[in-house]
Amino acid sequence: MRKIRKGDMVRVIAGKDKGKEGKVLGFKDDKILVEGINMVTKHQKPSAGAPQGGIVNKEAYFDASNVMLLVKGEITRVGFKMDGDKKVRVAKKTGEVID
């Protein structure tokens, strides 16, 4: 079980985009993809999907340790606890159940 999941709002705490916020789009190993963060320029070959090709800007994966979860506009660490027979995420700052 991950502390940060797809669809969560996060804030970047390190790197060139420090302070920016965005929605998690996906994961690859220990890397994370966040909407509008770590934008790179990619030279794209013409293909069936993009017949024109050219230069496109897109998000790139970066290390997941560089983001923190946003709960009600504040960053917080994440813990886990058992809620009956279910394991749930808990915001360390407020103690409230996230999901």
JODA-V553049 format. One record per run of one state. SS is the DSSP state (H for helix, E for strand, C for the rest). FROM is the first residue (numbers start at 0). TO is the last residue. If there is no record, write none. Layout:
# JODA-V553049
SS/FROM/TO ; SS/FROM/TO
This chain:
# JODA-V553049
C/0/7 ; E/8/11 ; C/12/19 ; E/20/27 ; C/28/29 ; E/30/33 ; C/34/37 ; E/38/43 ; C/44/52 ; E/53/58 ; C/59/60 ; E/61/62 ; H/63/65 ; E/66/70 ; C/71/72 ; E/73/75 ; C/76/76 ; E/77/82 ; C/83/84 ; E/85/90 ; C/91/95 ; E/96/96 ; C/97/98
